[in-house]
Structures are given as structure tokens and as C-alpha cells.
């Protein structure tokens, strides 16, 4: 880590340079604010140890210049007793912390190590951003997904809170990521936190972080997900699983932009956009006293509901082929293709586990099927018996081609119409047919929502 020390006292500059160099850091020092700004424009530093009392440009002016120049650096303020009020002002502007003179070297080294740890975590988060762009690519061409994309384009550039709702496996995190990517915070971290994935007693320490000694086993300070998301986006998945106590603390973050680490006394100011998601009925939870109404209204500024995969017209086969290409490439195998009957089966199967179930199924098939074609018989053993039973198509048992063709058209068109909630115009558009032709075909085949 590269550190710049700014202090007009020669002894302090030399002492800090020697101690921090011994700790393994790369250190330079200057004696004025003007020199500090000049060197920051030429060289990259991770941390600035800044005295608030300087000749000429003082510490606050230096820090304001850094903010205006959008220089990515963590600032640790040091000051004598007479400069404490100024130091507090710097912290309010966003400085990491301040230490009073005469300096306690142990406190200083602890602060430097904490900043180093925070930056290391941030680097790790940033390195994962390109991987996330692949992981969180939102795939689908159904009218429902196109409508969601349109909503994302409208809400992303704002700072509005968004509550994403939908069944498990529908892709709520993908929508949150898409909002982040289209927002003004897209160069900053996107941090996902799932309350349901942790025991309730660990949720707060993981979300807010904790100070050394906060509880048994807390041997050093830990930066929480909220702090890692500073200037970026925090995605709170399964918000309905949070305890009422944690909900109250999240509400405070939304309202005031402040929080304390578990076991900590210092109030931390944070700038973060919060997106939330749930598969639960929060309105019922409010009635039953399990979810805060004020938090619900804070989060539900703009709701986005993701439909289950069974209601996404045309997306099942589209997604299946996308995942097939992805996993064949990832596993370095020959490109596999679905047979027509396999495609029909996937396109009409209900997928109770939604996109997650479909993705896992395709990955499993890529591993287990040794040929370049995936057939219906390869899929049937891996899908739920109840739904599989529905997919034993009657046209396969027809005695002649004409009957089989008629039976197939009845089943195929009926499923497509169901997927579009029996909207004939929409179904015709999705099938590439003219609406009068589809209506005539329905009449010929005696297809109606009333005889199902």
C-alpha cells in the first residue's frame, strides 16, 4: 500500500515514514497542502495521513480539493487539540478517522491496517465485477422481460429504492445487478447480502461489521457488507428474513445514512444505494407483526415483480439454448443441441424451480449426456414426476401422421395460449403468425380456454 504523509513538522514526517516503512508500506512525505495536491495528481496513493494545521492551504481545503478531483484515496486526519473541531469536519466530509496529537503509534498503526484491509477487500470486489457481468447477464426475449428491462432503464439512473419481488429462482439478483450496471454508481462496488443464508445471530455482524472484542472470537475489526458497498449498491436479498432489530438498523441507514459496527462506538457515515428483494408477502408479514411498515414504504418506492418462468412466453427454450452454449464452452466439450422433442418438452415444462432449476438441469445434461444431441429421453429422468407425466404427449401414440399432426398442434397451441393468458394477438405475435390465421386454426382444432 502506498501512503502519503502531509505534516509541516519534520520530526513527525520522519517518524511516520520510518515506522510505516518498517511495516512494509511504501511511504512518501510532504510539508504543505499545495505539494500534496501536486503529487497526488502525478502519483497514485492508497492512503493519505493529513495534518489539519498546515501553512497556506489547510487540511480541510486539501481534502475538499481531493473530493473535487475525484481522487480515490483513504484519508486519515491527525491534529493537535486545537484542531479537533476541524478534524471532525474532515471526518464528516468522508475522512476515514482522525487521531489526536501527540500521536499514539499503536492507534495509528491499527487505523492504517484497517484501511489496508478495507482497500484489499475493495480491490477483491472490483476484480469480481467483470465476472459478475457474465454471471448476472439477464437473458430473455419474452414481453415480460422486455417490460422489466424498460423499467430498469428508467429507474437505474435515479437514486430511488427498488423492491424486487418474485418466486425463488426467478432472477431477482440479476435485476438488482442490471439496475446497478445502468446507474451512475456502476464503477463502484455491487455487494449482495442474503439474510436467509446466515443464522440470525450472524446477520448484523456480517452486514454492519464488528470491532475487535465485540464478542468472543472477534480478534480484530471486520468490515461489513454495508461499508464495502460505500458509494456503490447494496442488494439486500430476502429482506423478509431479517429480524425486527436488524430491520430497524437498516431503516436508520436509509433515513440517516449512518450506522455503528457491532460492539463499536463510532458512528459511520455511508453513501449507498439500497435495493431489496423478497419472495415473501411482506404485506401479510406487516399485518402479522413480522415486518416493519415504515421500512416497507421506504423500500417499495418502485416495485418490480419478476414473473415465474412458466409465465414467460418463449423464454424457456431461449434460456435452455443459451445455457447449453455456456456450459459446453465452460466445460470445453463439443457443442450439444436439443432434439425437436427435447425442445418441446423444455418449452412446455412448468419449471417450479424457475430459471435456477432450468440452469442446473442444462448443466447436469451437459455433464451426463455423452452424445452431441440431447433427447427427450435424456431429460425425463431429471424433471419432477408430476410435471413429466403431463409431458407424455398424446400425439406420439397416434396411429397415423395426420392424427399425430393434429394432436401436436392442439397441445402446442394450447400451451402457447396458456402462456399468454389466452391473449390471441400476443400469442400470434410470439409465434410469428397473423392473428386471423391463429383464430381460424383455433376454430378448426376446437381450441378454447373454456374447454380446457
Beta strands, then each sheet from edge to edge (+ up, - down):
strand 1: 2-6
strand 2: 26-30
strand 3: 47-51
strand 4: 74-79
strand 5: 97-100
strand 6: 162-165
strand 7: 190-194
strand 8: 209-210
strand 9: 222-223
strand 10: 233-237
strand 11: 258-259
strand 12: 268-269
strand 13: 273-278
strand 14: 302-305
strand 15: 337-338
strand 16: 373-374
sheet 1: 2+ 1+ 3+ 4+ 5+
sheet 2: 7+ 10+ 13+ 6+ 14+
sheet 3: 8+ 9-
sheet 4: 11+ 12-
sheet 5: 15+ 16+
end
